[in-house]
Amino acid sequence: MATVRHHVIIDVPAAAAWALLGSAARLAEWFPGVVACDVEGTTRTVTLATGLTLPEEIVTVDELQRRFQYALKLPVITQHLSTIDVLELDHDRCCCVYGVDALPAVMALVVAGAAAEGLDRAKALLEGA
């Protein structure tokens, strides 16, 4: 299994970053290529700009630790778990970490590559840039 992780420091309170990154339904606001999300219970269906839909299982939404985890459910992916953590650095700054564990290994690179761009988009959105 391969693991890839990216992080970004965002100059907003951790609660503000968590409100965006920890919301399953708000993915389209910051993740590249995603145009819509439908959340029903622990299932999130992501619609890409290409029209392709991706079923995901929401594994963890931990408000206290500010951790969100989901697993892609596709036949070509043997194992997958993505984890988003929002860590408070001080009152007005946080570190947002997006980690991907996947098999086949190339899927970790694909998802994490998009996640890195997504974190940069989230930073710009949250900081008002």
NORJOFEN-V411668 format. One line per field, one symbol per residue. ss: DSSP state (a for helix, b for strand, c for the rest). psi: psi as a letter, one per 20 degrees, with the letter a starting at -180 (. if undefined). burial: b if it has 9 or more other ideal C-beta (glycine too) atoms within 8 Angstrom, else e. A space follows every 10 residues. Layout:
ss->???
psi->???
burial->???
This chain:
ss->cbbbbbbbbb cccaaaaaaa accaaaaaac cccbbbbbbb ccbbbbbbcc ccbbbbbbbb bbccccbbbb bbccccccbb bbbbbbbbbb ccbbbbbbbb bbbcaaaaaa aaaaaaaaaa aaaaaaacc
psi->qqppqqrqpp mqqhhgghhg hiohijhihi ppipiqpppo cjppopprhi ipqopqpogp nohgilppqq pqmqhiogqp pppppoppga hkqrpppoqp pqpqhhhggg ghghhghghh ggggghik.
burial->ebebbbbbbb ebbbebbbeb bbebebbbeb beebeebebe eebbbbbbee eeebbbbbee eeeeebbbbb bbeeeebeeb bbbbbbbeee eebbbbbbbb bbbebebbbe bbebbbbbbb bbbebbbee
